[in-house]
Amino acid sequence: MHRFAAIVIFGALLVPTAIASSPTSPLLQRASTLTGLKVRRAVAIVREPASRFEQDATRTLDQNYPPSLQRLDDELYMGLGLLPAQKSIRSAIVASASAMRARYDPSSRKVRARRSPAPARPELLRELARALVDQNFNLRRLKGLRARDRDAALAAVSVVDGIAAVASGARVPPLHGPPLQRFLDVEQNAGLEFGRNLIAQLRYLGGRSAVATALRSFPRTTAQVVQVDKFLQHEPAVGIPLAAAAGDAQLTASETFGELDVLALLRAYDVTDADAVATGWSGGRIALYTGPNGSAVALVLRWQGDEEAARWRASVAGYVGAAFPDATPRLCPAVTACWLDGTRELAVADTGTTTVFTSGVNAELLAAIIVSGK
C-alpha cells in the first residue's frame, strides 16, 4: 500500500498542473493595464517539472529557429570569427531558452511555468503580456518567418519583447562572456533595449493606436525598431545582389543581415563607436559559398551614404584584429585589404556605399567578384 501511494505521489509530481487565469484575474488585468491591450479570453498557466519545461522550451525553439538554420548559422558565425571550427551554437541557444522560468506558447495559447524554482510575478506579467499580444494581433503569423527573413523575424520579436518588457519592468543586463555569447545577448535582449524604446516613442507620438500599428504590421527590419523615424517612414532595406559563384565555389545559402546584426557583431568585440557605425546601415546579406576545397562566408552591406560607409571601413580593422587575433596582413591588389589566419583568408573590398567582408577559402577572389558586381 505504501509503495502504491509513493508511486501515485511521484507520478503526480511529473504531471503538469494548469491554473486557469480568468479574464478578470488581477495578474492578467495588471498586464492589460501596463500594455494597453484588451483581455479577450482567459490564459492558462501550466506549472511543469523542470525536465518537462526544458523539453517544451527546446521544442518551441526548434519550431521558431529550425535546426537546419542553426546549422547554417554555425557556418556563418564561424566565418565571422564568433564560433570556433567544428563547434555549434546549439548548446548556447538551448541553454538560453531553458534558463527562463516562464514562457508563453502561442501554439497552445498557454503560459508554461517551471514548478521549481517558480517564476516571480514580473516574469508572469511578461508572459501574460505576450499572451495579450497574441490575443489581439495573432503571434502565430510569425511561424516560419525566421526561415524567410532573419532580420524581419528579429524585428518582430523585438517589438513583442518590448511590450513584454513594459509589463515586467525588466532592464538590459550587461554583456558578458565570450564574443558569441555577447553577440547572442545583444540580439536576444533587443526587445528590452530597442523594442521597449520604440513602444515608448510610439506611445508618446500617437498613444495606443500608434503602438497597435507596430503590432498589427510588424517592422520589416531591425533598423525600423532601432530608429523610430525609419519605422514611421516605412523605410525598407536596400536589396543586396550576390554573385552566384566565385571560381569553383557556388552560393549555397544566404540570410538578411540587419542593423541589429551589425550592432551585435561590433558590440561582441567592443569595437569603438559600434552604435554609430550600425545606424548607417541601409541593407545587408550574409552568404555561404561552398566549393570542392571548402567554404567561405561573405558579409555584404549597403550604407546610407559615403560617410556611413567610411565609418564601417574604419571599424573593420578593429573588428578583424579582435575576431582573428592571429591574422597577418597580406598584399592584395584586387581588394582593399586582406589577411591570412592559418589557412583562412580574410578580405575587405568596397565600392561606393557597398562594402564586402569575406572569410574562408579564396576569400580574396570572392570579395573582388562580389564588389565588381560580376
KEKE-3310 file (N, C-alpha, C; in steps of 0.2 Angstrom, whole numbers, plus 5000, padded with zeros to 4 digits):
npx = (5004:5009:5020:5012:5006:5017:5021:5010:5011:5023:5021:5012:5019:5026:5017:5010:5002:4988:4983:4969:4968:4958:4948:4946:4956:4967:4981:4982:4974:4982:4993:4986:4983:4996:5001:4991:4983:4968:4960:4955:4952:4953:4969:4978:4990:5002:5010:5025:5036:5054:5061:5051:5048:5059:5060:5049:5053:5064:5058:5049:5059:5065:5055:5053:5066:5073:5082:5090:5093:5100:5111:5116:5119:5129:5140:5140:5143:5155:5163:5163:5171:5165:5163:5171:5180:5171:5162:5146:5132:5121:5121:5122:5111:5100:5103:5100:5086:5081:5084:5074:5060:5047:5036:5027:5017:5013:5007:4999:4993:4995:5003:5018:5026:5039:5039:5047:5063:5049:5042:5044:5033:5035:5040:5029:5020:5027:5025:5011:5009:5014:5004:4993:4997:4996:4982:4976:4983:4988:5000:5004:5006:5019:5026:5038:5044:5057:5064:5062:5066:5078:5081:5068:5061:5069:5066:5052:5050:5057:5049:5038:5044:5047:5035:5032:5043:5039:5028:5034:5045:5058:5076:5090:5102:5120:5133:5142:5154:5161:5164:5154:5143:5140:5136:5124:5117:5115:5106:5096:5091:5086:5073:5072:5080:5079:5066:5057:5060:5055:5042:5039:5041:5032:5020:5021:5020:5008:5000:4990:4985:4995:5005:4998:4999:5012:5011:5001:5006:5021:5037:5048:5062:5076:5082:5071:5066:5076:5077:5066:5061:5063:5054:5042:5042:5042:5053:5062:5073:5088:5090:5101:5112:5120:5134:5133:5142:5160:5174:5177:5167:5151:5136:5127:5118:5110:5106:5097:5105:5104:5103:5103:5110:5123:5126:5126:5137:5148:5147:5150:5164:5168:5170:5175:5163:5152:5138:5136:5141:5133:5121:5121:5118:5110:5106:5108:5116:5121:5131:5134:5147:5151:5163:5174:5185:5182:5174:5167:5163:5153:5150:5139:5136:5126:5127:5120:5126:5141:5149:5144:5148:5161:5163:5161:5171:5182:5180:5183:5196:5198:5188:5193:5205:5201:5193:5200:5214:5226:5228:5237:5243:5242:5248:5237:5231:5219:5209:5203:5209:5218:5220:5229:5224:5230:5225:5215:5208:5205:5196:5193:5183:5177:5165:5159:5145:5144:5150:5161:5165:5174:5178:5187:5190:5198:5194:5199:5197:5183:5178:5183:5175:5162:5161:5164:5152:5150)
npy = (4994:5006:5007:5009:5021:5029:5029:5034:5047:5051:5051:5061:5072:5073:5077:5090:5104:5114:5131:5140:5156:5168:5179:5190:5190:5196:5197:5196:5206:5217:5215:5219:5232:5238:5236:5241:5233:5224:5211:5196:5183:5170:5165:5151:5145:5134:5124:5116:5102:5103:5096:5094:5107:5112:5103:5107:5121:5119:5112:5123:5132:5125:5125:5139:5142:5133:5118:5116:5129:5133:5126:5131:5144:5141:5139:5152:5160:5155:5159:5173:5173:5171:5159:5144:5133:5118:5118:5122:5132:5128:5123:5135:5142:5134:5133:5146:5147:5138:5143:5152:5155:5155:5154:5160:5150:5151:5141:5133:5142:5145:5149:5142:5137:5135:5123:5123:5131:5143:5155:5173:5186:5197:5190:5182:5192:5197:5186:5185:5197:5194:5185:5193:5201:5191:5187:5199:5202:5191:5180:5169:5171:5173:5162:5152:5164:5167:5158:5164:5177:5183:5196:5202:5194:5195:5209:5208:5200:5208:5219:5213:5208:5220:5225:5216:5219:5231:5227:5219:5226:5223:5226:5229:5217:5218:5215:5200:5187:5176:5182:5176:5173:5186:5192:5185:5189:5202:5202:5194:5201:5212:5217:5222:5233:5241:5237:5241:5254:5259:5256:5265:5278:5277:5277:5290:5298:5294:5287:5273:5268:5271:5262:5250:5250:5245:5232:5227:5227:5222:5229:5228:5228:5227:5240:5248:5246:5250:5264:5275:5284:5278:5268:5275:5280:5269:5264:5254:5240:5241:5231:5217:5212:5196:5187:5173:5163:5160:5157:5140:5139:5139:5149:5144:5147:5160:5174:5188:5202:5212:5229:5227:5215:5219:5228:5219:5211:5220:5225:5213:5212:5224:5235:5251:5265:5257:5258:5270:5267:5256:5262:5268:5258:5252:5241:5223:5207:5190:5177:5160:5152:5137:5126:5113:5113:5118:5131:5148:5163:5177:5194:5206:5223:5237:5255:5271:5282:5290:5294:5286:5273:5275:5275:5262:5256:5261:5254:5241:5236:5235:5226:5214:5213:5209:5198:5189:5187:5181:5184:5189:5203:5204:5207:5212:5216:5216:5219:5229:5227:5213:5198:5184:5170:5157:5144:5151:5164:5181:5195:5212:5223:5236:5247:5263:5265:5252:5238:5224:5210:5196:5178:5164:5150:5155:5169:5182:5182:5180:5191:5201:5198:5199:5213:5219:5216:5206)
npz = (5000:5004:4995:4983:4986:4986:4973:4966:4971:4967:4953:4952:4954:4942:4932:4923:4930:4928:4930:4929:4922:4924:4914:4922:4932:4943:4940:4926:4922:4927:4918:4907:4909:4910:4897:4889:4881:4877:4886:4880:4882:4894:4901:4903:4915:4915:4926:4926:4929:4930:4920:4910:4907:4901:4890:4883:4880:4872:4861:4857:4853:4842:4833:4830:4826:4816:4816:4804:4800:4811:4809:4798:4802:4811:4802:4796:4807:4811:4800:4803:4814:4827:4832:4836:4824:4820:4830:4838:4839:4846:4859:4867:4863:4867:4880:4884:4881:4889:4902:4906:4917:4914:4900:4886:4876:4860:4852:4860:4867:4880:4896:4900:4915:4926:4939:4949:4951:4955:4944:4946:4950:4941:4930:4926:4922:4911:4902:4901:4895:4883:4879:4878:4867:4858:4858:4853:4841:4835:4836:4829:4816:4815:4813:4805:4800:4803:4794:4782:4782:4791:4797:4798:4806:4818:4821:4822:4834:4843:4845:4851:4862:4868:4872:4882:4890:4895:4903:4912:4918:4916:4913:4902:4904:4908:4895:4894:4895:4882:4864:4856:4865:4869:4857:4854:4866:4863:4853:4858:4868:4863:4863:4876:4876:4863:4858:4868:4869:4857:4858:4869:4862:4852:4859:4865:4853:4847:4856:4861:4849:4840:4845:4842:4828:4826:4831:4823:4810:4809:4811:4797:4796:4807:4809:4808:4821:4829:4825:4826:4817:4805:4805:4805:4793:4785:4780:4769:4768:4758:4743:4741:4729:4725:4720:4710:4709:4713:4706:4708:4718:4724:4727:4741:4752:4760:4771:4777:4784:4797:4804:4818:4818:4813:4824:4835:4831:4831:4844:4851:4850:4856:4848:4844:4844:4840:4840:4833:4820:4816:4814:4802:4793:4778:4771:4770:4768:4772:4767:4761:4753:4744:4739:4731:4739:4751:4761:4761:4769:4765:4769:4765:4764:4763:4764:4770:4765:4759:4770:4780:4775:4776:4790:4793:4786:4793:4805:4803:4803:4817:4821:4814:4820:4833:4831:4824:4830:4827:4814:4799:4790:4772:4755:4743:4729:4722:4731:4745:4757:4765:4774:4782:4791:4798:4788:4783:4773:4774:4768:4763:4754:4744:4736:4732:4742:4745:4754:4757:4766:4768:4772:4773:4762:4747:4749:4745:4731:4731:4737:4728:4717:4721:4724:4712:4705:4696)
capx = (5000:5014:5023:5007:5005:5023:5021:5005:5013:5029:5018:5008:5024:5028:5011:5009:4996:4986:4979:4965:4969:4951:4949:4946:4961:4971:4988:4980:4971:4988:4996:4982:4984:5003:5002:4986:4980:4962:4959:4949:4950:4957:4976:4980:4997:5003:5016:5028:5043:5060:5063:5046:5048:5065:5059:5045:5057:5068:5053:5047:5065:5066:5049:5054:5073:5074:5089:5093:5095:5105:5117:5118:5122:5136:5144:5141:5146:5162:5166:5163:5175:5161:5162:5177:5178:5168:5158:5139:5128:5115:5121:5121:5104:5096:5103:5096:5079:5079:5085:5068:5056:5040:5037:5021:5017:5007:5003:4994:4990:4996:5009:5021:5030:5043:5036:5053:5060:5044:5043:5042:5027:5036:5041:5022:5017:5030:5022:5004:5009:5014:4998:4988:4998:4993:4975:4974:4987:4990:5008:5005:5008:5027:5028:5041:5047:5064:5067:5061:5069:5081:5080:5061:5060:5072:5062:5045:5051:5060:5043:5034:5048:5047:5029:5033:5047:5035:5024:5039:5050:5065:5081:5095:5108:5127:5136:5147:5156:5165:5160:5147:5138:5139:5133:5118:5114:5113:5100:5090:5089:5085:5067:5072:5083:5076:5059:5054:5061:5051:5035:5038:5041:5026:5015:5022:5018:5002:4996:4989:4984:5002:5008:4995:5002:5018:5010:4997:5011:5027:5043:5051:5069:5078:5083:5064:5065:5081:5076:5058:5059:5063:5048:5037:5043:5042:5059:5064:5080:5090:5092:5108:5113:5125:5137:5130:5148:5166:5178:5173:5163:5144:5132:5123:5113:5111:5101:5097:5109:5101:5106:5104:5116:5129:5127:5128:5144:5153:5147:5153:5171:5170:5173:5173:5158:5148:5131:5136:5143:5127:5115:5122:5115:5104:5104:5114:5115:5127:5130:5139:5149:5154:5167:5177:5191:5180:5168:5169:5157:5153:5145:5139:5132:5125:5126:5116:5130:5149:5151:5142:5152:5168:5164:5161:5178:5187:5180:5184:5202:5197:5185:5197:5210:5198:5190:5205:5220:5232:5228:5243:5241:5245:5247:5231:5230:5212:5204:5205:5214:5217:5224:5229:5224:5231:5223:5209:5209:5201:5197:5189:5183:5171:5164:5154:5142:5143:5156:5161:5170:5174:5182:5187:5194:5198:5190:5201:5194:5176:5177:5184:5170:5156:5161:5164:5146:5150)
capy = (5000:5012:5008:5011:5028:5033:5029:5039:5054:5053:5052:5067:5077:5074:5079:5097:5107:5121:5136:5144:5163:5170:5186:5195:5188:5203:5197:5197:5213:5221:5215:5223:5239:5240:5236:5244:5228:5221:5204:5194:5177:5168:5162:5145:5145:5127:5123:5110:5100:5107:5092:5095:5114:5112:5100:5112:5126:5117:5111:5129:5135:5122:5127:5145:5143:5126:5115:5117:5136:5133:5123:5136:5149:5138:5140:5159:5163:5153:5164:5179:5173:5171:5152:5140:5127:5111:5119:5123:5137:5125:5122:5141:5145:5129:5135:5152:5146:5134:5147:5156:5151:5155:5156:5159:5146:5153:5136:5130:5148:5144:5151:5137:5139:5130:5122:5125:5137:5146:5162:5178:5190:5201:5185:5180:5198:5197:5181:5187:5202:5191:5181:5198:5202:5185:5188:5205:5203:5184:5178:5163:5173:5174:5155:5152:5170:5166:5155:5168:5184:5184:5202:5204:5190:5198:5215:5207:5198:5214:5223:5209:5208:5227:5226:5211:5222:5236:5224:5216:5231:5221:5230:5226:5215:5220:5210:5196:5181:5176:5185:5173:5175:5193:5193:5182:5193:5209:5200:5191:5207:5218:5220:5226:5239:5244:5236:5245:5261:5260:5257:5272:5283:5277:5280:5297:5301:5293:5284:5266:5267:5270:5255:5245:5249:5241:5225:5224:5226:5222:5232:5224:5227:5229:5247:5251:5246:5254:5271:5276:5288:5273:5264:5280:5281:5263:5263:5247:5238:5241:5225:5216:5206:5192:5183:5166:5159:5163:5152:5134:5140:5141:5152:5139:5149:5167:5177:5195:5204:5219:5234:5224:5210:5223:5231:5214:5209:5225:5225:5207:5213:5230:5239:5258:5268:5252:5260:5275:5263:5252:5266:5269:5253:5253:5234:5218:5200:5186:5172:5155:5149:5131:5123:5107:5114:5121:5136:5155:5167:5184:5199:5212:5228:5244:5260:5276:5287:5289:5295:5280:5268:5276:5273:5255:5254:5262:5249:5234:5233:5234:5220:5209:5211:5206:5192:5185:5190:5178:5185:5194:5207:5202:5211:5210:5222:5216:5221:5235:5224:5206:5195:5177:5167:5150:5143:5155:5170:5187:5201:5218:5226:5241:5252:5267:5263:5244:5235:5217:5206:5189:5174:5157:5148:5160:5175:5187:5181:5181:5199:5205:5196:5202:5220:5221:5215:5202)
capz = (5000:5005:4989:4978:4987:4984:4965:4964:4973:4962:4946:4952:4953:4935:4928:4923:4933:4925:4934:4925:4924:4921:4911:4927:4937:4945:4936:4919:4922:4928:4912:4902:4911:4908:4890:4885:4877:4879:4888:4876:4885:4900:4899:4907:4917:4916:4930:4924:4931:4926:4914:4905:4905:4896:4884:4879:4878:4866:4856:4854:4850:4836:4829:4828:4823:4814:4817:4798:4801:4817:4806:4793:4806:4813:4796:4795:4813:4811:4796:4807:4820:4833:4834:4833:4819:4822:4836:4836:4843:4849:4866:4869:4862:4871:4887:4885:4880:4895:4908:4908:4922:4912:4893:4883:4870:4855:4848:4864:4870:4887:4899:4903:4920:4930:4945:4954:4955:4952:4941:4950:4947:4934:4924:4924:4919:4905:4898:4900:4890:4876:4878:4876:4860:4854:4858:4849:4835:4832:4836:4825:4810:4815:4812:4799:4797:4803:4789:4776:4783:4798:4800:4799:4812:4824:4822:4825:4841:4847:4847:4856:4868:4870:4876:4887:4895:4898:4908:4918:4921:4915:4910:4899:4908:4905:4891:4897:4892:4875:4859:4854:4870:4869:4851:4856:4871:4860:4849:4862:4873:4859:4865:4882:4874:4857:4857:4874:4867:4851:4861:4872:4857:4848:4864:4865:4847:4845:4860:4860:4842:4837:4847:4838:4821:4826:4832:4818:4805:4812:4807:4792:4798:4814:4808:4810:4828:4832:4824:4825:4810:4799:4806:4803:4786:4782:4776:4768:4767:4751:4741:4740:4724:4727:4715:4710:4710:4713:4704:4708:4724:4722:4733:4743:4756:4762:4775:4778:4790:4798:4808:4824:4817:4813:4830:4839:4829:4833:4852:4853:4850:4859:4843:4845:4841:4837:4839:4827:4814:4814:4812:4795:4789:4774:4769:4771:4767:4774:4762:4762:4747:4745:4734:4732:4743:4757:4761:4763:4771:4763:4773:4760:4767:4760:4769:4768:4761:4759:4777:4784:4773:4779:4797:4794:4784:4799:4811:4801:4806:4824:4821:4812:4825:4839:4830:4821:4833:4824:4807:4797:4783:4765:4749:4739:4724:4719:4736:4749:4762:4766:4779:4782:4798:4796:4781:4781:4770:4776:4764:4763:4747:4744:4730:4734:4748:4746:4757:4757:4771:4766:4776:4771:4756:4741:4751:4742:4725:4732:4739:4722:4712:4723:4724:4705:4703:4690)
cpx = (5004:5018:5018:5006:5011:5023:5016:5007:5019:5026:5015:5013:5027:5023:5010:5002:4994:4982:4976:4966:4963:4952:4949:4951:4966:4978:4987:4978:4977:4992:4992:4983:4990:5004:4997:4982:4974:4963:4953:4947:4955:4964:4977:4988:4998:5010:5019:5035:5048:5061:5058:5046:5054:5064:5054:5048:5061:5064:5051:5053:5066:5061:5051:5061:5075:5081:5093:5096:5100:5112:5120:5122:5128:5141:5146:5145:5154:5166:5167:5168:5172:5162:5168:5175:5176:5164:5151:5136:5123:5115:5120:5114:5099:5096:5100:5089:5077:5080:5079:5064:5049:5041:5030:5022:5011:5003:4998:4990:4990:5003:5012:5026:5033:5039:5041:5059:5055:5045:5040:5036:5029:5037:5034:5019:5020:5026:5015:5004:5010:5008:4993:4990:4996:4986:4973:4977:4989:4997:5009:5008:5016:5030:5032:5045:5054:5068:5067:5065:5071:5080:5073:5059:5062:5068:5055:5046:5053:5054:5039:5037:5048:5041:5029:5038:5044:5031:5028:5043:5057:5069:5086:5101:5115:5129:5141:5148:5160:5161:5154:5142:5136:5135:5125:5114:5111:5106:5094:5087:5087:5078:5067:5075:5079:5068:5055:5054:5056:5044:5034:5038:5035:5020:5015:5019:5011:4997:4995:4988:4991:5006:5005:4997:5008:5017:5005:5001:5018:5032:5046:5059:5070:5080:5077:5063:5070:5080:5069:5057:5059:5057:5042:5037:5042:5048:5062:5071:5082:5092:5099:5109:5120:5127:5135:5136:5154:5171:5174:5168:5156:5140:5127:5118:5115:5105:5102:5101:5108:5106:5108:5110:5123:5131:5130:5135:5149:5153:5151:5160:5173:5173:5171:5168:5153:5141:5131:5137:5136:5122:5115:5120:5109:5102:5110:5111:5122:5126:5136:5140:5153:5157:5170:5183:5189:5175:5171:5162:5158:5148:5145:5134:5132:5124:5123:5120:5137:5151:5150:5146:5159:5169:5164:5169:5183:5186:5182:5191:5202:5194:5189:5202:5208:5196:5195:5212:5226:5233:5234:5241:5245:5244:5242:5229:5222:5207:5207:5210:5213:5222:5224:5229:5224:5230:5217:5211:5204:5202:5192:5189:5177:5171:5158:5151:5141:5150:5155:5166:5169:5179:5181:5191:5193:5194:5192:5197:5186:5174:5177:5178:5163:5156:5161:5157:5145:5147)
cpy = (5006:5013:5011:5019:5032:5034:5034:5046:5056:5055:5059:5073:5078:5076:5086:5099:5113:5125:5140:5152:5166:5177:5192:5194:5195:5203:5199:5204:5218:5221:5219:5230:5242:5240:5239:5239:5225:5213:5201:5187:5175:5165:5157:5146:5138:5126:5116:5108:5103:5103:5094:5102:5115:5109:5104:5118:5125:5115:5118:5133:5132:5124:5134:5146:5136:5124:5116:5124:5137:5131:5128:5142:5147:5140:5148:5162:5161:5158:5171:5179:5172:5164:5148:5135:5121:5112:5121:5128:5134:5125:5129:5144:5140:5131:5141:5151:5142:5138:5151:5152:5151:5157:5155:5155:5148:5147:5133:5136:5148:5147:5145:5139:5134:5129:5124:5126:5141:5153:5167:5182:5194:5196:5183:5186:5198:5192:5182:5192:5199:5188:5187:5200:5197:5186:5193:5205:5196:5183:5172:5165:5174:5167:5155:5158:5170:5163:5159:5174:5184:5190:5204:5200:5193:5205:5213:5205:5203:5218:5219:5209:5215:5228:5222:5215:5228:5233:5222:5221:5229:5226:5226:5224:5217:5214:5206:5190:5182:5180:5182:5174:5182:5195:5191:5186:5199:5207:5198:5196:5213:5221:5224:5233:5243:5243:5241:5252:5263:5261:5263:5278:5283:5279:5287:5301:5300:5289:5276:5264:5266:5264:5250:5244:5245:5234:5222:5223:5227:5226:5227:5223:5229:5237:5251:5251:5250:5262:5272:5280:5283:5269:5269:5281:5275:5262:5256:5246:5238:5233:5224:5210:5202:5188:5176:5161:5163:5158:5146:5134:5142:5144:5146:5141:5156:5169:5185:5196:5211:5223:5231:5219:5214:5226:5225:5212:5214:5226:5219:5208:5220:5235:5246:5261:5263:5255:5265:5272:5260:5256:5268:5264:5254:5246:5229:5211:5196:5180:5166:5152:5143:5128:5116:5107:5117:5127:5143:5158:5174:5188:5205:5217:5234:5249:5266:5281:5285:5289:5289:5274:5269:5274:5266:5253:5255:5257:5242:5231:5231:5227:5214:5207:5208:5199:5187:5187:5187:5180:5190:5197:5204:5207:5208:5216:5222:5218:5227:5233:5217:5203:5187:5174:5160:5149:5147:5162:5175:5192:5206:5221:5231:5245:5256:5266:5256:5242:5228:5215:5199:5185:5167:5155:5153:5166:5181:5187:5183:5188:5203:5204:5200:5210:5223:5220:5210:5195)
cpz = (5000:4998:4983:4979:4985:4976:4963:4966:4968:4955:4946:4951:4946:4930:4928:4926:4930:4930:4929:4927:4920:4918:4916:4933:4937:4941:4929:4918:4922:4921:4906:4903:4909:4901:4886:4880:4880:4881:4884:4878:4891:4897:4905:4909:4919:4920:4928:4928:4927:4919:4908:4902:4900:4890:4879:4876:4872:4860:4852:4850:4843:4831:4826:4824:4822:4814:4810:4798:4806:4814:4801:4797:4810:4808:4796:4801:4814:4806:4799:4813:4827:4836:4831:4828:4823:4828:4833:4841:4847:4856:4870:4869:4866:4878:4889:4885:4887:4902:4910:4913:4920:4904:4890:4877:4865:4852:4853:4868:4877:4889:4902:4908:4924:4937:4951:4951:4951:4949:4946:4947:4941:4929:4922:4920:4912:4900:4897:4895:4883:4874:4875:4869:4856:4853:4853:4842:4832:4831:4831:4818:4809:4813:4805:4796:4798:4797:4782:4777:4790:4801:4802:4805:4818:4826:4825:4833:4845:4849:4852:4862:4872:4874:4882:4893:4898:4904:4914:4921:4920:4912:4907:4903:4904:4901:4895:4893:4885:4870:4857:4858:4870:4862:4852:4861:4868:4856:4853:4867:4869:4861:4871:4881:4869:4856:4862:4872:4862:4854:4865:4868:4854:4853:4865:4859:4846:4849:4858:4853:4838:4838:4843:4831:4821:4828:4827:4812:4807:4808:4803:4793:4805:4814:4810:4817:4832:4831:4822:4819:4804:4799:4803:4796:4782:4778:4775:4767:4759:4749:4740:4735:4726:4721:4716:4711:4710:4712:4704:4715:4722:4729:4735:4748:4758:4766:4775:4784:4791:4802:4815:4824:4817:4820:4835:4837:4832:4841:4854:4854:4853:4854:4844:4841:4837:4835:4833:4821:4812:4812:4805:4790:4784:4771:4770:4770:4769:4770:4763:4755:4748:4739:4736:4738:4750:4756:4763:4764:4768:4766:4768:4763:4763:4765:4766:4764:4762:4766:4781:4782:4776:4786:4798:4792:4790:4804:4809:4803:4813:4825:4820:4817:4831:4837:4827:4824:4830:4816:4805:4790:4777:4760:4745:4734:4722:4724:4740:4754:4763:4771:4778:4789:4797:4789:4778:4779:4773:4771:4765:4757:4748:4737:4732:4741:4749:4749:4758:4762:4769:4770:4774:4765:4750:4743:4747:4735:4726:4733:4732:4717:4714:4722:4717:4702:4697:4692)
residu = (MET:HIS:ARG:PHE:ALA:ALA:ILE:VAL:ILE:PHE:GLY:ALA:LEU:LEU:VAL:PRO:THR:ALA:ILE:ALA:SER:SER:PRO:THR:SER:PRO:LEU:LEU:GLN:ARG:ALA:SER:THR:LEU:THR:GLY:LEU:LYS:VAL:ARG:ARG:ALA:VAL:ALA:ILE:VAL:ARG:GLU:PRO:ALA:SER:ARG:PHE:GLU:GLN:ASP:ALA:THR:ARG:THR:LEU:ASP:GLN:ASN:TYR:PRO:PRO:SER:LEU:GLN:ARG:LEU:ASP:ASP:GLU:LEU:TYR:MET:GLY:LEU:GLY:LEU:LEU:PRO:ALA:GLN:LYS:SER:ILE:ARG:SER:ALA:ILE:VAL:ALA:SER:ALA:SER:ALA:MET:ARG:ALA:ARG:TYR:ASP:PRO:SER:SER:ARG:LYS:VAL:ARG:ALA:ARG:ARG:SER:PRO:ALA:PRO:ALA:ARG:PRO:GLU:LEU:LEU:ARG:GLU:LEU:ALA:ARG:ALA:LEU:VAL:ASP:GLN:ASN:PHE:ASN:LEU:ARG:ARG:LEU:LYS:GLY:LEU:ARG:ALA:ARG:ASP:ARG:ASP:ALA:ALA:LEU:ALA:ALA:VAL:SER:VAL:VAL:ASP:GLY:ILE:ALA:ALA:VAL:ALA:SER:GLY:ALA:ARG:VAL:PRO:PRO:LEU:HIS:GLY:PRO:PRO:LEU:GLN:ARG:PHE:LEU:ASP:VAL:GLU:GLN:ASN:ALA:GLY:LEU:GLU:PHE:GLY:ARG:ASN:LEU:ILE:ALA:GLN:LEU:ARG:TYR:LEU:GLY:GLY:ARG:SER:ALA:VAL:ALA:THR:ALA:LEU:ARG:SER:PHE:PRO:ARG:THR:THR:ALA:GLN:VAL:VAL:GLN:VAL:ASP:LYS:PHE:LEU:GLN:HIS:GLU:PRO:ALA:VAL:GLY:ILE:PRO:LEU:ALA:ALA:ALA:ALA:GLY:ASP:ALA:GLN:LEU:THR:ALA:SER:GLU:THR:PHE:GLY:GLU:LEU:ASP:VAL:LEU:ALA:LEU:LEU:ARG:ALA:TYR:ASP:VAL:THR:ASP:ALA:ASP:ALA:VAL:ALA:THR:GLY:TRP:SER:GLY:GLY:ARG:ILE:ALA:LEU:TYR:THR:GLY:PRO:ASN:GLY:SER:ALA:VAL:ALA:LEU:VAL:LEU:ARG:TRP:GLN:GLY:ASP:GLU:GLU:ALA:ALA:ARG:TRP:ARG:ALA:SER:VAL:ALA:GLY:TYR:VAL:GLY:ALA:ALA:PHE:PRO:ASP:ALA:THR:PRO:ARG:LEU:CYS:PRO:ALA:VAL:THR:ALA:CYS:TRP:LEU:ASP:GLY:THR:ARG:GLU:LEU:ALA:VAL:ALA:ASP:THR:GLY:THR:THR:THR:VAL:PHE:THR:SER:GLY:VAL:ASN:ALA:GLU:LEU:LEU:ALA:ALA:ILE:ILE:VAL:SER:GLY:LYS)
# end
